Amino acid sequence: MDPFYKIVQETILTDAEKERLVQLKFHYLPQYAKFILENKLRDFAISQLQLARKLKIPLLKYFESLSDEILIENGIRSAEKLLGSMIENRPGEYIIESVNSWVSDQGPIITTDQVVPEDLILISYARRTTFRDFLIHYTKDLAVGMKVAEDMDRFTVELDSLCFKILVHMQQRLYKQAQSIASLGNWEWDLKKNALKWSDEMFRIYELDPHSESYNNVAALNHPEDAPFV
């Protein structure tokens, strides 16, 4: 299956979102990425590692057994992939491939369910900060620096949006699985609208079609002998 369509299936991406990723291109970021790759790659990887530790990114605990040199080498390979995609101006493909690797549990150490929202927020911050800090080595032109930063912001928005959408989707799926395994359902009652909202497991427990309207009268679904207790 085409990796992109796997992501579409998993996250229910709209056609507009798909098209936006495919069409994502930059004007200033490619040359900046080339400069870092050719002149500052190792320093860039070291800086990211130092900032990750300073921010105490939760995922770092899974890498405690690795030496600094291994972590730096891993950072260099990761940066090469990111910078290469920017140089070739195919950031959308990078976003798709990276997220696919994540949801497919293709990482060598961590698994999908070990990632928490704080990881996404802090990793994104570390990435933006490192790119910003290295601008001083690339240009003294404030206007050019601002354009590079704008490109990076666009990239970050697209990547973060997809990552958070997938994280929410996975958490909802795990929640539904937990309810199914435990045979427990839940419902919400909107008092103002006098409307009920059932979880999927509630429909299975009562053996009702999810599109049925009969669940609005919960009392009618209880066994007659349970009426006094309810």
N, C-alpha and C positions, 0 to 999 in steps of 0.2 A: 504494500500500500504506500502511496505517496506520503512522505512524512507530513506534508502540509495538511493533507486531508485527515490524517490521524489526529492532528491537533484540532482541526475543525470539529471532528467527531467528539473529542474529549471536552472541549470547552464551548461548543456551540457558537463558534465565531460567525458573525454575520458576513454577508458578501462585502459589505462596505469595509469592515475591518480587514478582511482578507485582501481586498484591493489596495487599501492604504499601506499595508505591509509590503506588498509587491512593488508598489510605486515609490516607496521610501528611498529618497536619494539626498545626497548632501553636496554642497558646493565648496566648503572650506575644510571640513573634517578630514577628507582623504589625504590632503597634503600634510596636515598636522600628524595624522596617524603614521604616515610614511617617515616623517622626521623622528618620531619616537622609536619606531621599529628599527631604524638605521643608526640612531645615535644614543638613545636613552633606554633601551629595552630592559636591561638588567636593573638599572636604577628605578625604573618605573615599577617593576615587579617587587623590588625591595620596599619601595615606598608604600605600595598597596598592602603588603604584609604588615608593615609597621603600623599603618593606620587601622587595619583590621583588628590588630591586638589592642590598640589604644581604645577602640570603640567597643571591645569585648564582644565581638560578633558571636552569638551562641554556637554557630556551626564549628567554630574553631576547636571546640572541645573534642571533636571527632578526629582531629589531626594532631593531637598532643604527642603522639608517639613518633611523629616524623621530625627529622632534624631540620634546622633552618635552611640548610642547603637544598634539601629535597623540596621543601615548601617553596623556596625561591625558584627552583627549576620548574616546578609545577606551575608557579605563577607566570614564568616566562612563556611556557607553552600555551597557557590560557590567553596571555596577552597577545601572543603571536597570532592566534586564531581570531581574536577580536579585532586587532589592528589590521590584519590582512583583509578581513571582510569590509572594513571601512575604506581601505586603500582601493579595493576593487569596487567600492560603492554598491555593495550588496548587503546592507545592514538588515534588511528584512529576512533574508535567508539565514543570517547568523542568529537572529532572534528565534526563528522557527526551529532551527537545528538545536540550539541551546536548550530551549524549553522542551523539545521532544526528548532530548537526552535526559532531562530531569524527570519528566513524567514516566519515562520508560525504565527508570532506575538503572541507567547505564553508567552512573558515576562509580569510580573505583572504590570509594570509601563510604559515602553517605547514601541514604535512600530517600525516596520522595517524601515519606512521612516524617522525616527528621527535620525538614525545613519548616520554620515558623515565620509568621509575618515580620517579626523583628529582624530576622536574617535578611529578608528582601529589602527592608527599609535601610538597614545599615550597610549592606553590600552596595546598594545603589548610591548611597551617600559617599561611600569610600571611592567608588568608581568616578563619580563626578568630581570629587575633591582632588583626586590624583591627576585627572586630566586638566583641571584648572591650574593646579600648582606647577605643572610642567610647561604651561604656556609661556612663562617668562624665559624659558630656554629657546623657545621657537620664534617669538616675535616681540618687538617693542611697540608695534603699531596697535594702539588700543582698539581701533575699529576692527582690525582683523581678529584680534583676540576675542572681541565680543561676538563676532560672527561664528567663530569656532565654538564658543560657549553655547550659542543658540542652536547650532547643529547638534551638539552633545545633549542639550536639553530635550530636543525632539527625539533623539535616539532613546534617551532614558525614559521618557513618557511612554513610548511604544512598548519597550521591553517591560517596564514595571506594570503597565496596564495588563499585559498578557499574563505575566507571572501571578499577579494578584487574582485575576479572573480564574486562572487554573487552580490556585490555592483554595479559593472559595468553593469551586466546583468539587475538588477532591474532598474537602471537609464535609460538604453536604452529602457526598456519596458514602463516606465512612460513617456518618451519622445515621444514614438510612440503613446501612449494613448492620450497624450495632443494634438498631431497633429490630431488624428482621431476625437476627441471631437470638436476641433476648425475647422475641415475641412481645415487645412492648411498643405501644403507639402513643401518640400525643395529639392534642388538639388545642386550638386557640379559640377563644370566644370574644368577639368584638362586641362589647356591651352597647356601644352607641348605635351600631348598625344591626345588633342582634344577629350576627352572622358567625358561623362556625367555619374553621379551617382545619382539615385533618391532615395528618402525615400519611404517607403511602401505606405504612404498616397498619394503621387503623382500618383502612379499607380492606386489607387482607384479613385482619382479625374478624371483621364483621362480614366477610365474603361479599363485599359490595363492589360494584363498578365504580372506579374513581370519578366517573362523570355523573354518577347518580346524585340526585338531589335529596334522596330520602334521609341522608345522614344529618340533615338540618334538624330533624326531630329525634334526638338521641334517645329520649325516654321510650319511644316506640320500638327501639331496637333491643331493649333490655328484656330478659326473660321475665314473664309475668310473676314468677315466684321470687324474683329479686327486687320487685318494685318497692316493698316496704323498706328494705335495706338501703336501696339507692335513695 
